[in-house]
Amino acid sequence: MAFCPELDIASQGSTIHEARENLREALELFFASASTDEIKPRLHEEIYVTRVEVAVG
């Protein structure tokens, strides 16, 4: 899975390369069709990505 957290847009593919290319296409389509009013509230200035351990069972 490929994810753009700044805009909350994700895509997937059977390889990392394919997922990245599919995400690029999804972003291009989003920017081609979205208005400024739609883009602005989706932009996140601060993004934090981390791993979290969770006990299961």
Secondary structure, 3 states (H helix, E strand, C coil): CEEECCCCEEECCCCHHHHHHHHHHHHHHHHHHCCHHHHHHHCCCCCCCCCCCCCCC
